[in-house]
Amino acid sequence: MRQQIEMNAPQSKPIYFGALDGFRGIFALMVAVHHSAWFSYLNYRSFIDQAFVIIDLFFAFSGFLLYTLYHKKLRNREDCILFMKRRFARLYPLHLFMLLVFIAYALVRIAANKSGVASFGAGEILPFHAGAAENWASLLSNFTLTHSMGIHDQLSFNYPSWTVSVEFFTYFLFMTMMVWAAPKKLWHFIVMAMAVLAIYYGLSQVPAKDGFTRKMDITYDFGFFRCVAGFFIGIIVARIYAAVKTKNLLPRTMDVKKWTFIEAGTLIIGGIFLVYFTGPLQFYVGPVIFLFMLVFAFDGGLISWFMSRKPFQYLAKISYSVYMVHLIIALAFAIIGPRLFPNHITIPELLDFGGDGTGIWGDVYMIPYLATVIFVSHFTYHFVEVPGGRFLRKLSFRKHVAA
């Protein structure tokens, strides 16, 4: 989102959305904490335990950015081809790299079991064995980015990549909409808002897995619709933001203090939602996303200023890498920790090494875990994400020019 964006406004210089960018990095780390398996007070608080609804904010970020960038640039077949090639180059290199990492991890698990180095619990299924999520069909679907489009009954390999799958296909919907039915009038956006409400209501009626309470843990089955809803919210916010900036609709009395007050209130509302709106209530996340995106898009208060500082912008830059690499690191820390510190680090309901670990030690253990995630993400960003995208863009653009 840090790309400089030309807005339809009488401004002489391009802008970027610093606060939203900074929050994107923080939210990626929150997802990394959420997926840590060892017991810690941090992870087993409602604020983090319910953090999977943050994924919908990522979808809204994408809708906001892409509408801002492309709402006047997608007009014909050539524009669409170029758009999809750019999005593919953005997503696929790191996804492919991490898929290969998880394939290697699957092979290590199989070898460790056959050699007797590791034993597995009752009911655990090794990859590429009957009943395993990691099988040849899911491997193919992961390669083709179709793995979370409702063709499987569970997640496989790099679980967080389900969002890459559904977002990639949401780009096709966005592209088609921009070419054939670009939203311009007020009633167009009202229809989009009604579609968002209908999607969230429909998802709330989907039977819960294994008889549990229905909540926003919708991924491999109807995750595409969840992505579309968040994406549409981002588009609506982008249109309102552009209208406000173009027509200068903000009151002249809106100073930094007032913006800071509004931003603080928005964060409090978001925190209350994460903690207290659990189970079916999570499907009311739409208005919270809308409020958050709209308030922080303006970068008006001290919180926005703080989130625009270099450390947060750095996290934003590597946030996609953080999101994609953290799970394999979390697995490694979950395997190593209880063995190195059996009296301090435990895995509730997953692994039992006979320890009596406490949450405090789990919180301390979170520090090297997150540091490792950031460290590895720095290198995957610079040596996989960026050069891989550059390679695909050059390859695609050469073919596009030749055509």
VENNORMO-V278952 format. One record per backbone hydrogen bond with DSSP energy under -0.5 kcal/mol. CO is the residue of the C=O (numbers start at 1). NH is the residue of the N-H. If there is no record, write none. Layout:
co->{CO/CO}
nh->{NH/NH}
This chain:
co->{1/4/5/5/7/9/15/16/17/18/19/20/21/22/23/24/25/26/27/28/29/30/31/33/40/42/45/45/46/48/50/51/52/53/54/54/55/56/57/58/59/60/61/62/63/64/65/66/67/70/70/73/76/77/78/79/80/81/82/83/84/85/86/87/88/91/92/93/94/95/96/97/98/99/100/101/102/103/104/105/106/107/108/109/110/111/112/112/112/121/126/129/133/134/135/136/137/138/139/140/141/141/142/146/157/158/159/160/161/162/163/164/165/166/167/168/169/170/171/172/173/174/175/176/176/177/185/185/186/187/188/189/190/191/192/193/194/195/196/197/198/199/200/201/202/203/208/209/215/217/219/220/222/222/223/224/225/226/227/228/229/230/231/232/233/234/235/236/237/238/239/240/241/242/243/244/244/251/253/255/256/257/258/259/260/261/262/263/264/265/266/267/268/269/270/271/272/272/273/276/278/279/280/281/282/284/285/286/287/288/289/290/291/292/293/294/295/296/296/301/302/303/304/305/306/309/309/310/311/312/313/314/316/318/319/320/321/322/325/326/327/328/329/330/331/332/333/334/335/336/336/337/341/341/344/344/346/346/347/347/351/358/359/359/360/361/362/363/364/364/365/366/367/368/369/370/371/372/373/374/375/376/377/378/379/380/380/381/384/385/386/387/388/389/390/391/392/393/394/395/396/397/398/399}
nh->{17/6/7/15/9/11/5/18/21/22/23/24/25/26/27/28/29/30/31/32/33/34/35/36/44/45/48/49/50/51/53/54/55/56/57/58/59/60/61/62/63/64/65/66/67/68/69/70/71/73/74/75/80/81/82/83/84/85/86/87/88/89/90/91/92/95/96/97/98/99/100/101/102/103/104/105/106/107/108/109/110/111/112/113/114/115/116/117/118/124/129/132/135/128/139/140/141/142/143/144/146/147/145/149/159/161/162/163/165/166/167/168/169/170/171/172/173/174/175/176/177/178/179/180/181/181/188/189/190/191/192/193/194/195/196/197/198/199/200/201/202/203/204/205/205/206/211/212/217/219/223/150/225/226/227/228/229/230/231/232/233/234/235/236/237/238/239/240/241/242/243/244/245/246/247/248/249/254/255/259/260/261/262/263/264/265/266/267/268/269/270/271/272/273/274/275/276/277/277/278/281/282/283/284/285/288/289/290/291/292/293/294/295/296/297/298/298/20/299/305/306/307/308/308/309/312/313/314/315/316/317/318/319/322/323/324/325/326/329/330/331/332/333/334/335/336/337/338/339/339/340/341/344/345/346/358/39/348/350/351/347/362/41/363/364/365/366/367/367/368/369/370/371/372/373/374/375/376/377/378/379/380/381/382/383/384/385/386/388/389/390/391/392/393/394/395/396/397/398/399/400/401/402/403}
